[in-house]
Each structure stands twice: as C-alpha cells, then as structure tokens.
Amino acid sequence: MTAGPGQWLAVVVLGLLLRPASAQWHCRQGRVELIVGGAQGCVESAPASPSAAPPSPGVAPTLQRQRDIARRAILENELRQEQAALAALQSAGRVVNPAERQRAQDNIDALRRELAR
C-alpha cells in the first residue's frame, strides 16, 4: 500500500511542529544561500554561533603598509593632475564652462577627502 498525499502532509506538519524553534533551514539557490524558517526541501541545521565563523586570514601589517603607501601615491598623483587640469582651464584665456570648472573642483575636493582618511 502506498502513502497518499494526506499522509505525507501529516508527516511534514508533524516534522515542522517537532522542530526546535531555534532551528533554521538553509536553502541554496545557485550561488545564494537562503536561511529561512519552515521551508520544505531544505537541509535543517541549528543556527550558527558567532564564534563558529572561521577567522579571516587578514593581511600582514608590512604588506598593508605597502598597499597604503602605494594608494596614497596614486591619490597624490591624481590630485596633482586634477589641479593642473583646473589651472589649465583657468589660464587658457577663454571663458571656462562653469560645469567643467565645477567638475574639476569636485574631483579635487574628493581626492583631498580620500587623502585625509
């Protein structure tokens, strides 16, 4: 004798009722993992504790320092280029488009903020 749909529904409902309230369901759809409560067809697992996460590998302090120095050099170079471009706009002996001047000034301001961090 085979089980009918009503018997399967009773098993699913009973399984959901007996499931601990703290349990979660982890479902994977492609590269996305969904964590939901009560979804059918998913693998059940207890909630992960914060300490269970693997430690991040991090970056060695000397390597990070080298990256910071290189980043700063790039930003300083871009700042010099933007300042030179703005000076060239203003000294061209022509009327400067206000939007063009504002764009150059905005770029300079943004670079200065990045360097201040």
N, C-alpha and C positions, 0 to 999 in steps of 0.2 A: 504494500500500500504506500502510495506517495503522499507527501505532505501538501496540503492545499495552501492557497495564499493566506487564509486566515490564521493557520498555524504558524507560518513564517512571521506574520505581523505580530503575533503574540510573543514570539521569541525575541524579536527586535525591541518591542516595547519593554519587555521584562529586562532585557540587557541594558537598556537606557536607564531604567529605574534603579537597577542594582549597581550601576556605575557610580564610583565616588564623585561627589560634587566637584572636587578639585581636579579631576582628570580632564584632559583636553584631547582633542582629536587633531592630528597633524595630517593634512592632505597636501599632496604635491600636484600642481598643475604646471607642467613644463618646468621652468626654472623658478617658479614661485611656490613657496610653501605657505599654506594657509593653516592657521591654528584656530579651530572653531570648536564649539561645544555641540555635541549631539549629531554630527554629520554621519551619515551611513557610508560604509565602504572605505572608511579611513582607518589608519592604524592608530590605536589608542595608546597614549603614553601619559605619564604623570607630568605635571608642569616642571620645567627645568628650574633648578635653583640658580640664583645669580652667581654663586661660587663655582657652578659646574662649567661655566664658559672657559674655553681654553685661553691661556694667556696670549696676548698679542705679541708677535715677535719683536716689534719695536725696531728702532734704528739705533745703531751705535752713536754715542754722542759726538765722536770726531767726524763721522760721516754726515750727521745732521748739521754740524757746524760748517762743513764744507759746502753743503747744499744751501745753507742760509747765506754764506758769503757769495756764492755764485748768483743766487736770486737777487741779492742786493745790488751786485754789479750790473745785472741785466736791467733792473729798475732804474738805476742811476743813469745808465746809457740811454734808455728810452726817455727819461726826463730831459737830458741834455738835447736829444733830438727834437723833442716837442718844443722846448724853449727856443731852439734855433729856428724851427719852423715858424713859430709865432713872431720872432724877431724879423724874419724874412718877410712875413706878411705885412708887418707894420712899416718896414723900411723900403718897401717896393715902390714907393712914390705913387701909389694908386689908392683908390678908396677900397678899404677892406670890407668884404661882406661881413656883416655882424654875426651871422650864423657860423661862418667859417672861423672867425676870431673866437667866438664863444666855445666852439668845439675844441679848439686848441687849448683854450684856458681850462676847460673842463678836464681834458686829458692831463694837463699839468697838475691840476688840483688832485685828481685821482692818484697819480703817481706819487705825489707828496704824502698823501694819506697812507698809501701802501708802505712807503719808506718809514713812516712814523711808527708803524706797528712793530 
